[in-house]
């Protein structure tokens, strides 16, 4: 309970007798208009909760769609709040680029146009660096925030930035490794899935999400082990 078992995150689904059915349902649920993504996120939150609490089986049944939809929507709100800096910086970057390009097009001389285009490039690089840094912070903080939400069932718990930051600070290496491993595994599994016609990418993505949910739950459990968090 006090250590990470990274390999288990990729093998635990197969310990469930109906794992193949549950996995394939998860792969195609996102195709449901509007609510598909929320259902998948809600399912992942439930997996995280079971990992944190040590419940079995880890893979829930695909029966309580209403509960998954509710948890998924609340999880989405948590993720959206943490992603706001990245979203706002991206909007500002494109707005600045658009304004500078328009100014360059209406410039009276070639030198002014070139200067404005150079400024546009510099602004893009600066904003790009900021976005990258905030995206890294998001990748590390979000598993902790979702872990708090999954453990408590309260959306507000995941939005208390100070408590989430303290959770990450308790085990920073764990959350960094989990963020990198979850992202890499999902990318690799999606790439491998392309060998299956039509639906391979969805299938690979679904397995990556199952692994990520388990990793997030483990990270929260380890970070709170021996504390009152």
Secondary structure in CASP SS format (residue, H / E / C, confidence):
PFRMAT SS
TARGET T0000
AUTHOR 0000-0000-0000
METHOD secondary structure of the structure
MODEL  1
X C 1.00
X C 1.00
X C 1.00
X C 1.00
X C 1.00
X C 1.00
X C 1.00
X H 1.00
X H 1.00
X H 1.00
X H 1.00
X H 1.00
X H 1.00
X H 1.00
X H 1.00
X C 1.00
X C 1.00
X C 1.00
X H 1.00
X H 1.00
X H 1.00
X H 1.00
X H 1.00
X H 1.00
X H 1.00
X H 1.00
X H 1.00
X H 1.00
X H 1.00
X C 1.00
X C 1.00
X C 1.00
X C 1.00
X C 1.00
X C 1.00
X H 1.00
X H 1.00
X H 1.00
X H 1.00
X H 1.00
X H 1.00
X H 1.00
X H 1.00
X H 1.00
X H 1.00
X H 1.00
X H 1.00
X H 1.00
X H 1.00
X H 1.00
X H 1.00
X H 1.00
X H 1.00
X C 1.00
X C 1.00
X C 1.00
X C 1.00
X C 1.00
X C 1.00
X C 1.00
X C 1.00
X C 1.00
X C 1.00
X C 1.00
X H 1.00
X H 1.00
X H 1.00
X H 1.00
X H 1.00
X H 1.00
X H 1.00
X H 1.00
X H 1.00
X H 1.00
X H 1.00
X H 1.00
X H 1.00
X H 1.00
X H 1.00
X H 1.00
X H 1.00
X H 1.00
X H 1.00
X H 1.00
X H 1.00
X H 1.00
X H 1.00
X H 1.00
X H 1.00
X H 1.00
X H 1.00
X H 1.00
X H 1.00
X H 1.00
X H 1.00
X H 1.00
X H 1.00
X H 1.00
X H 1.00
X H 1.00
X H 1.00
X H 1.00
X H 1.00
X H 1.00
X H 1.00
X C 1.00
X C 1.00
X C 1.00
X C 1.00
X H 1.00
X H 1.00
X H 1.00
X H 1.00
X H 1.00
X H 1.00
X H 1.00
X H 1.00
X H 1.00
X H 1.00
X H 1.00
X H 1.00
X H 1.00
X H 1.00
X H 1.00
X H 1.00
X H 1.00
X H 1.00
X H 1.00
X H 1.00
X H 1.00
X H 1.00
X H 1.00
X H 1.00
X H 1.00
X H 1.00
X H 1.00
X H 1.00
X H 1.00
X H 1.00
X H 1.00
X H 1.00
X H 1.00
X H 1.00
X H 1.00
X H 1.00
X H 1.00
X H 1.00
X H 1.00
X H 1.00
X H 1.00
X H 1.00
X H 1.00
X C 1.00
X C 1.00
X H 1.00
X H 1.00
X H 1.00
X H 1.00
X H 1.00
X C 1.00
X H 1.00
X H 1.00
X H 1.00
X H 1.00
X H 1.00
X H 1.00
X H 1.00
X H 1.00
X H 1.00
X H 1.00
X C 1.00
X H 1.00
X H 1.00
X H 1.00
X H 1.00
X H 1.00
X H 1.00
X H 1.00
X H 1.00
X H 1.00
X H 1.00
X H 1.00
X H 1.00
X H 1.00
X H 1.00
X H 1.00
X H 1.00
X H 1.00
X H 1.00
X H 1.00
X H 1.00
X H 1.00
X H 1.00
X C 1.00
X C 1.00
X C 1.00
X C 1.00
X C 1.00
X C 1.00
X H 1.00
X H 1.00
X H 1.00
X H 1.00
X H 1.00
X H 1.00
X H 1.00
X H 1.00
X H 1.00
X H 1.00
X H 1.00
X H 1.00
X H 1.00
X H 1.00
X H 1.00
X H 1.00
X H 1.00
X H 1.00
X H 1.00
X H 1.00
X H 1.00
X H 1.00
X H 1.00
X H 1.00
X H 1.00
X C 1.00
X C 1.00
X C 1.00
X C 1.00
X C 1.00
END
